[in-house]
Protein backbone atom coordinates (compact mmCIF):
# COMPACT_ATOMS: atom_id res chain seq x y z
CA UNK A 1 0.00 0.00 0.00
CA UNK A 2 2.84 2.37 0.90
CA UNK A 3 4.63 1.42 -2.31
CA UNK A 4 1.52 2.18 -4.36
CA UNK A 5 1.17 5.58 -2.69
CA UNK A 6 4.84 6.35 -3.34
CA UNK A 7 4.49 5.31 -6.99
CA UNK A 8 1.41 7.49 -7.38
CA UNK A 9 3.19 10.49 -5.81
CA UNK A 10 6.21 9.97 -8.09
CA UNK A 11 3.93 9.73 -11.15
CA UNK A 12 2.10 12.92 -10.24
CA UNK A 13 5.41 14.71 -9.67
CA UNK A 14 6.69 13.62 -13.07
CA UNK A 15 3.48 14.72 -14.76
CA UNK A 16 3.69 18.13 -13.08
CA UNK A 17 7.34 18.50 -14.11
CA UNK A 18 6.59 17.56 -17.72
CA UNK A 19 3.69 20.02 -17.74
CA UNK A 20 5.97 22.82 -16.55
CA UNK A 21 8.46 21.92 -19.27
CA UNK A 22 5.68 22.29 -21.85
CA UNK A 23 5.27 18.63 -22.73
CA UNK A 24 1.47 18.96 -22.76
CA UNK A 25 1.28 22.52 -24.05
CA UNK A 26 -0.86 23.29 -27.05
CA UNK A 27 1.27 24.28 -30.06
CA UNK A 28 0.13 27.77 -31.12
CA UNK A 29 0.62 29.37 -34.53
CA UNK A 30 -0.09 33.13 -34.58
CA UNK A 31 -1.22 34.55 -37.92
CA UNK A 32 -0.38 38.24 -38.25
CA UNK A 33 2.21 40.76 -37.07
CA UNK A 34 0.02 43.76 -36.20
CA UNK A 35 -0.53 45.37 -32.78
CA UNK A 36 -2.77 42.57 -31.50
CA UNK A 37 -0.37 39.86 -32.65
CA UNK A 38 2.58 41.62 -31.02
CA UNK A 39 0.73 41.96 -27.74
CA UNK A 40 -0.39 38.32 -27.83
CA UNK A 41 3.14 37.11 -28.46
CA UNK A 42 4.49 39.38 -25.72
CA UNK A 43 1.93 38.07 -23.23
CA UNK A 44 2.67 34.44 -24.03
CA UNK A 45 6.42 34.97 -23.77
CA UNK A 46 6.17 37.09 -20.61
CA UNK A 47 4.11 34.52 -18.71
CA UNK A 48 5.13 30.99 -19.76
CA UNK A 49 2.09 28.74 -19.64
CA UNK A 50 1.75 25.00 -19.31
CA UNK A 51 -1.16 25.29 -21.76
CA UNK A 52 0.31 27.16 -24.74
CA UNK A 53 3.61 27.30 -26.59
CA UNK A 54 4.19 29.52 -29.63
CA UNK A 55 5.71 27.54 -32.49
CA UNK A 56 5.72 30.33 -35.05
CA UNK A 57 4.26 33.56 -36.41
CA UNK A 58 2.94 33.91 -39.95
CA UNK A 59 4.04 37.29 -41.33
CA UNK A 60 1.36 39.38 -43.04
CA UNK A 61 3.41 42.59 -43.36
CA UNK A 62 7.19 42.16 -43.60
CA UNK A 63 7.79 45.90 -43.20
CA UNK A 64 6.26 46.04 -39.70
CA UNK A 65 7.94 42.99 -38.20
CA UNK A 66 9.64 43.72 -34.88
CA UNK A 67 12.68 41.78 -33.65
CA UNK A 68 10.69 39.70 -31.16
CA UNK A 69 8.28 38.68 -33.93
CA UNK A 70 11.03 38.19 -36.52
CA UNK A 71 12.67 35.59 -34.29
CA UNK A 72 9.47 33.52 -34.46
CA UNK A 73 8.67 34.18 -38.14
CA UNK A 74 7.59 30.95 -39.84
CA UNK A 75 6.87 32.31 -43.30
CA UNK A 76 4.63 34.74 -45.21
CA UNK A 77 0.85 34.61 -45.26
CA UNK A 78 0.92 33.29 -48.84
CA UNK A 79 2.60 30.09 -47.57
CA UNK A 80 0.17 29.45 -44.71
CA UNK A 81 -0.71 25.94 -45.92
CA UNK A 82 2.96 24.92 -46.04
CA UNK A 83 3.63 26.49 -42.62
CA UNK A 84 0.73 24.56 -41.10
CA UNK A 85 2.03 21.38 -42.65
CA UNK A 86 5.58 21.96 -41.37
CA UNK A 87 4.78 23.10 -37.81
CA UNK A 88 1.67 20.96 -37.14
CA UNK A 89 0.06 23.44 -34.71
CA UNK A 90 -2.77 22.44 -32.37
CA UNK A 91 -4.21 25.95 -32.41
CA UNK A 92 -4.15 28.80 -34.93
CA UNK A 93 -4.79 32.32 -33.63
CA UNK A 94 -5.94 34.83 -36.25
CA UNK A 95 -4.50 38.27 -35.43
CA UNK A 96 -4.36 40.03 -38.78
CA UNK A 97 -4.35 43.81 -38.55
CA UNK A 98 -6.43 44.06 -41.75
CA UNK A 99 -8.54 41.07 -42.76
CA UNK A 100 -10.34 42.56 -45.74
CA UNK A 101 -9.81 40.12 -48.58
CA UNK A 102 -6.72 38.68 -46.86
CA UNK A 103 -8.12 35.94 -44.63
CA UNK A 104 -6.93 32.60 -46.13
CA UNK A 105 -10.21 30.72 -45.63
CA UNK A 106 -9.41 27.54 -47.66
CA UNK A 107 -6.23 26.87 -45.65
CA UNK A 108 -7.97 27.62 -42.34
CA UNK A 109 -10.95 25.41 -43.20
CA UNK A 110 -8.63 22.58 -44.16
CA UNK A 111 -6.80 22.92 -40.84
CA UNK A 112 -10.10 23.03 -38.96
CA UNK A 113 -11.25 19.80 -40.64
CA UNK A 114 -8.02 18.11 -39.49
CA UNK A 115 -8.84 19.01 -35.87
CA UNK A 116 -6.79 22.20 -35.47
CA UNK A 117 -8.51 24.80 -33.30
CA UNK A 118 -8.89 28.11 -35.15
CA UNK A 119 -9.44 31.06 -32.80
CA UNK A 120 -9.89 34.80 -33.13
CA UNK A 121 -6.98 36.77 -31.66
CA UNK A 122 -9.19 39.11 -29.62
CA UNK A 123 -10.94 36.19 -27.91
CA UNK A 124 -7.64 34.40 -27.28
CA UNK A 125 -6.08 37.50 -25.72
CA UNK A 126 -9.12 38.06 -23.53
CA UNK A 127 -9.22 34.47 -22.28
CA UNK A 128 -5.46 34.30 -21.74
CA UNK A 129 -5.02 37.58 -19.86
CA UNK A 130 -8.34 38.52 -18.28
CA UNK A 131 -8.31 41.86 -20.11
CA UNK A 132 -9.46 43.24 -23.45
CA UNK A 133 -7.19 44.15 -26.35
CA UNK A 134 -7.99 47.82 -26.89
CA UNK A 135 -5.80 47.89 -30.00
CA UNK A 136 -8.10 45.49 -31.86
CA UNK A 137 -11.42 47.09 -30.95
CA UNK A 138 -13.55 49.27 -33.18
CA UNK A 139 -16.08 51.78 -31.85
CA UNK A 140 -18.97 49.82 -33.37
CA UNK A 141 -17.85 46.60 -31.68
CA UNK A 142 -18.22 48.34 -28.32
CA UNK A 143 -21.14 50.69 -28.80
CA UNK A 144 -23.37 48.11 -30.53
CA UNK A 145 -22.15 45.11 -28.55
CA UNK A 146 -24.68 43.39 -26.30
CA UNK A 147 -21.86 42.52 -23.91
CA UNK A 148 -21.48 46.17 -22.93
CA UNK A 149 -25.21 46.84 -22.56
CA UNK A 150 -26.07 45.93 -18.99
CA UNK A 151 -29.70 45.36 -18.03
CA UNK A 152 -31.36 47.00 -15.05
CA UNK A 153 -31.40 43.58 -13.37
CA UNK A 154 -27.62 43.23 -13.76
CA UNK A 155 -27.00 46.67 -12.29
CA UNK A 156 -29.62 46.42 -9.53
CA UNK A 157 -28.33 43.09 -8.24
CA UNK A 158 -24.79 44.35 -7.74
CA UNK A 159 -26.02 47.51 -6.03
CA UNK A 160 -28.41 45.62 -3.72
CA UNK A 161 -25.60 43.26 -2.67
CA UNK A 162 -23.31 46.25 -2.08
CA UNK A 163 -25.87 47.96 0.17
CA UNK A 164 -26.47 44.86 2.30
CA UNK A 165 -22.76 44.14 2.75
CA UNK A 166 -21.83 47.79 3.44
CA UNK A 167 -24.51 48.25 6.12
CA UNK A 168 -23.35 45.06 7.86
CA UNK A 169 -19.68 46.02 7.57
CA UNK A 170 -20.16 49.54 8.95
CA UNK A 171 -21.99 48.21 12.03
CA UNK A 172 -19.36 45.53 12.70
CA UNK A 173 -16.38 47.81 12.03
CA UNK A 174 -17.41 50.84 14.10
CA UNK A 175 -14.82 50.06 16.83
CA UNK A 176 -12.11 49.78 14.14
CA UNK A 177 -13.22 53.10 12.62
CA UNK A 178 -12.88 54.77 16.03
CA UNK A 179 -9.42 53.26 16.66
CA UNK A 180 -8.10 54.33 13.26
CA UNK A 181 -9.46 57.86 13.73
CA UNK A 182 -7.67 58.16 17.09
CA UNK A 183 -4.36 56.90 15.64
CA UNK A 184 -4.53 59.37 12.76
CA UNK A 185 -5.09 62.31 15.12
CA UNK A 186 -2.22 61.19 17.38
CA UNK A 187 0.19 60.61 14.49
CA UNK A 188 -0.05 63.89 12.57
CA UNK A 189 -2.02 67.14 12.47
CA UNK A 190 -4.91 67.42 10.06
CA UNK A 191 -8.39 66.02 9.45
CA UNK A 192 -9.24 62.35 9.95
CA UNK A 193 -10.90 61.96 6.59
CA UNK A 194 -9.54 62.87 3.18
CA UNK A 195 -12.30 63.96 0.80
CA UNK A 196 -11.48 63.84 -2.89
CA UNK A 197 -13.55 64.65 -5.99
CA UNK A 198 -13.82 61.65 -8.32
CA UNK A 199 -15.71 60.84 -11.53
CA UNK A 200 -18.63 58.50 -10.91
CA UNK A 201 -21.29 56.81 -13.01
CA UNK A 202 -22.36 58.77 -16.11
CA UNK A 203 -19.63 61.32 -15.49
CA UNK A 204 -21.12 62.72 -12.29
CA UNK A 205 -18.87 64.17 -9.63
CA UNK A 206 -18.52 62.04 -6.48
CA UNK A 207 -16.95 63.15 -3.18
CA UNK A 208 -14.94 60.10 -2.14
CA UNK A 209 -14.12 59.50 1.54
CA UNK A 210 -10.86 57.95 2.72
CA UNK A 211 -8.89 57.90 5.95
CA UNK A 212 -6.13 60.48 5.60
CA UNK A 213 -2.74 58.83 5.00
CA UNK A 214 -0.66 61.84 3.94
CA UNK A 215 0.47 65.17 5.27
CA UNK A 216 -0.89 68.23 3.44
CA UNK A 217 1.05 69.13 0.28
CA UNK A 218 3.28 72.22 0.44
CA UNK A 219 2.89 72.83 -3.31
CA UNK A 220 0.79 71.57 -6.23
CA UNK A 221 1.49 67.91 -6.93
CA UNK A 222 0.30 65.17 -9.27
CA UNK A 223 -2.20 62.39 -8.52
CA UNK A 224 0.38 59.63 -9.09
CA UNK A 225 1.39 57.65 -6.02
CA UNK A 226 5.08 57.80 -6.95
CA UNK A 227 5.07 61.61 -6.60
CA UNK A 228 3.57 61.62 -3.11
CA UNK A 229 5.40 58.87 -1.24
CA UNK A 230 7.32 61.33 0.94
CA UNK A 231 4.03 62.69 2.32
CA UNK A 232 2.73 59.37 3.67
CA UNK A 233 2.52 59.27 7.47
CA UNK A 234 3.56 56.38 9.71
CA UNK A 235 -0.02 55.36 10.37
CA UNK A 236 -0.80 56.00 6.71
CA UNK A 237 1.70 53.39 5.58
CA UNK A 238 0.00 50.75 7.70
CA UNK A 239 -3.44 51.79 6.52
CA UNK A 240 -2.35 51.65 2.88
CA UNK A 241 -0.63 48.30 3.29
CA UNK A 242 -3.83 46.70 4.56
CA UNK A 243 -6.10 48.94 2.42
CA UNK A 244 -7.82 50.16 5.59
CA UNK A 245 -7.77 53.73 4.31
CA UNK A 246 -10.53 52.73 1.87
CA UNK A 247 -13.04 51.73 4.59
CA UNK A 248 -14.86 55.11 4.77
CA UNK A 249 -15.94 54.52 1.18
CA UNK A 250 -18.58 52.20 2.62
CA UNK A 251 -20.37 55.50 3.26
CA UNK A 252 -20.18 56.24 -0.47
CA UNK A 253 -21.76 52.84 -1.08
CA UNK A 254 -24.66 53.71 1.24
CA UNK A 255 -25.09 57.02 -0.59
CA UNK A 256 -25.48 55.12 -3.87
CA UNK A 257 -22.29 56.54 -5.38
CA UNK A 258 -20.24 53.32 -5.34
CA UNK A 259 -20.71 49.58 -5.49
CA UNK A 260 -18.45 47.20 -3.64
CA UNK A 261 -17.04 46.06 -7.00
CA UNK A 262 -16.55 48.13 -10.14
CA UNK A 263 -13.98 50.28 -11.94
CA UNK A 264 -12.24 52.53 -9.41
CA UNK A 265 -13.36 56.18 -9.75
CA UNK A 266 -10.55 58.40 -11.02
CA UNK A 267 -9.76 61.93 -9.75
CA UNK A 268 -11.64 64.70 -11.54
CA UNK A 269 -8.28 66.40 -12.13
CA UNK A 270 -7.19 63.49 -14.36
CA UNK A 271 -10.45 63.19 -16.28
CA UNK A 272 -9.52 65.38 -19.26
CA UNK A 273 -6.09 63.75 -19.65
CA UNK A 274 -7.44 60.18 -19.49
CA UNK A 275 -10.31 60.98 -21.89
CA UNK A 276 -7.81 62.32 -24.40
CA UNK A 277 -5.12 59.65 -24.13
CA UNK A 278 -6.89 56.37 -23.21
CA UNK A 279 -9.10 54.83 -25.92
CA UNK A 280 -12.73 54.10 -24.95
CA UNK A 281 -12.14 55.64 -21.53
CA UNK A 282 -15.74 56.86 -21.36
CA UNK A 283 -17.06 53.29 -21.16
CA UNK A 284 -15.83 53.07 -17.56
CA UNK A 285 -18.68 55.36 -16.61
CA UNK A 286 -21.48 53.18 -17.96
CA UNK A 287 -21.48 51.26 -14.66
CA UNK A 288 -21.30 52.42 -11.05
CA UNK A 289 -17.67 52.61 -9.83
CA UNK A 290 -16.48 50.35 -7.03
CA UNK A 291 -14.61 50.27 -3.77
CA UNK A 292 -12.47 47.53 -5.33
CA UNK A 293 -12.25 46.20 -8.86
CA UNK A 294 -10.81 43.70 -11.34
CA UNK A 295 -7.99 46.07 -12.30
CA UNK A 296 -7.07 46.57 -8.63
CA UNK A 297 -6.71 42.87 -7.81
CA UNK A 298 -4.93 42.13 -11.10
CA UNK A 299 -2.51 45.05 -11.23
CA UNK A 300 -2.76 47.45 -8.30
CA UNK A 301 -1.76 51.11 -8.34
CA UNK A 302 -0.92 52.90 -11.59
CA UNK A 303 1.94 55.38 -11.92
CA UNK A 304 1.60 56.68 -15.43
CA UNK A 305 -0.54 56.70 -18.56
CA UNK A 306 0.78 53.37 -19.82
CA UNK A 307 -0.20 51.67 -16.58
CA UNK A 308 -3.59 53.42 -16.56
CA UNK A 309 -4.19 52.17 -20.10
CA UNK A 310 -3.27 48.67 -18.96
CA UNK A 311 -5.79 48.96 -16.13
CA UNK A 312 -8.38 50.14 -18.65
CA UNK A 313 -8.03 46.79 -20.41
CA UNK A 314 -8.98 45.08 -17.14
CA UNK A 315 -11.85 47.51 -16.53
CA UNK A 316 -13.33 46.78 -19.95
CA UNK A 317 -13.06 43.06 -19.26
CA UNK A 318 -14.98 43.53 -16.01
CA UNK A 319 -17.71 45.62 -17.66
CA UNK A 320 -18.10 43.01 -20.39
CA UNK A 321 -18.19 40.02 -18.03
CA UNK A 322 -19.63 41.56 -14.86
CA UNK A 323 -21.64 39.03 -12.87
CA UNK A 324 -22.31 37.97 -9.31
CA UNK A 325 -19.64 35.26 -9.58
CA UNK A 326 -16.98 37.65 -10.85
CA UNK A 327 -17.86 40.11 -8.06
CA UNK A 328 -17.47 37.37 -5.46
CA UNK A 329 -14.08 36.39 -6.93
CA UNK A 330 -12.88 40.01 -6.80
CA UNK A 331 -14.11 40.43 -3.22
CA UNK A 332 -12.32 37.24 -2.13
CA UNK A 333 -9.08 38.39 -3.75
CA UNK A 334 -9.48 41.81 -2.11
CA UNK A 335 -10.00 40.19 1.30
CA UNK A 336 -6.84 38.14 0.76
CA UNK A 337 -4.95 41.33 -0.07
CA UNK A 338 -6.14 42.94 3.15
CA UNK A 339 -5.43 39.89 5.32
CA UNK A 340 -2.00 39.26 3.77
CA UNK A 341 -1.06 42.92 4.08
CA UNK A 342 0.19 43.35 0.54
CA UNK A 343 -1.19 44.20 -2.84
CA UNK A 344 -1.35 41.89 -5.79
CA UNK A 345 1.98 41.41 -7.55
CA UNK A 346 2.43 44.37 -9.86
CA UNK A 347 2.20 43.44 -13.52
CA UNK A 348 4.61 45.60 -15.46
CA UNK A 349 3.00 47.11 -18.53
CA UNK A 350 3.98 45.68 -21.89
CA UNK A 351 5.76 47.93 -24.36
CA UNK A 352 3.28 50.45 -25.68
CA UNK A 353 1.79 49.40 -29.01
CA UNK A 354 0.01 52.24 -30.75
CA UNK A 355 -2.76 51.04 -33.09
CA UNK A 356 -3.48 52.56 -36.45
CA UNK A 357 -3.97 56.29 -36.05
CA UNK A 358 -7.48 56.29 -37.52
CA UNK A 359 -8.68 53.63 -35.09
CA UNK A 360 -6.97 55.38 -32.18
CA UNK A 361 -8.74 58.66 -33.00
CA UNK A 362 -12.10 56.93 -33.36
CA UNK A 363 -11.56 55.23 -30.03
CA UNK A 364 -11.23 58.51 -28.14
CA UNK A 365 -14.90 58.75 -27.24
CA UNK A 366 -15.82 61.60 -24.91
CA UNK A 367 -18.26 61.89 -22.05
CA UNK A 368 -20.44 64.90 -21.47
CA UNK A 369 -18.93 67.51 -19.13
CA UNK A 370 -18.88 66.49 -15.49
CA UNK A 371 -22.04 67.48 -13.66
CA UNK A 372 -22.16 68.25 -9.97
CA UNK A 373 -24.90 66.31 -8.18
CA UNK A 374 -26.67 67.35 -5.02
CA UNK A 375 -25.53 65.38 -1.97
C-alpha positions, 0 to 999 in steps of 0.5 A: 500500500505504501509502495503504491502511494509512493508510486502514485506520488512519483507519477504525479510529480513527473506529470507536473514537471513535464507540464511545466516543461511544456510537454502537454502545451498546445502548439500555437501558430499566430497569424499576423504581425500587427498590434494585436499579434505583437501583444499576444506574443508578448503576453505568451512569452512574458508569462510561460504557460503549461497550456500554450507554446508559440511555435511560429508567427505567420508574417502578413506585413514584412515591413512592420515585423519587430525583432521579437516577432522576426525571431518567431517568423515561420513564413509569409501569409501566402505560404500558410498551408505549407507552414501549417504542414511543417509546424503541425500546430494544435491551435491557430490564432488569427491576429491580422491587422487588416482582414479585408480580402486577406483571410486565407479561408481555404487553408484555415478550413482545411486545418479546422477539418483536421482538428486544429482549433482556429481562434480569433486573436481578440478572444484568445487574448481576452481568455489568456489575460483577463483583459481586453485588447484595446488595439483590436477594438472598433467603436462599433464593436463596443457601442453596438455590442450586447456585452457592454449593454447591462440590463437594469437587473444586472446593475440592480443586483450588484447595487443591492448586494453592495448595500447589504454588505456595506450596512453590515460592515459599517456596524461591525467595524465601528470600533475599528473606525474609532481606533483608526481615527484616534491613531490618525489624530495622534500621528499627525495634524490634520483632518481624519478623513480625506475627501477627494472629488472623483468621476462616478457613473455617467460622469457625475462628480462624487466626493470620495471618503478615505482615511487620511494617510498623507500630510498636506502638500506644500505645493501643487502635486500630481495624482500619481502615487510615486510623486507623493510617497514622501508625504505618507505618514507612519499610520498612513503606511499601515493603513495603505498596506492593509487597504484600511484607508478605503473603509470610509468609502462604505459611506459612499456605497450607502449614498449610492455613489459606489458599489463594492465592485466596479472600476475605481473612480478616477480623480476629476483632475485626471479626467480630461487627460485620461479621456484624451489619451486612453481609448474608450475611456468613457465606457468606464462610466457606464457602470457604477464605480467600485470600492475595489475592482478587477484592475485593482486585484490584477494590477494594483496602483498605476503610476503613469498613462501606460499603466492606466491604459493597462488597467483600462483593459482590465476595466473593460473586461470587467464591464463586459463580463460583470456578474455575481460570480466575478464580483465574489471572486474580486471580493475574495481576492481583495480580502486576501490582499487585506489579510495578507497585508500586501497588494497583488503582484504588480504586472509591469505594462507591456511595451506600448503598441500604438494602433493605427492612427485612424482607429486610435482617433475613433476610439477617443470617445468623450463623455459629457462635461462632469455634472455636480450632483446634489448630496 
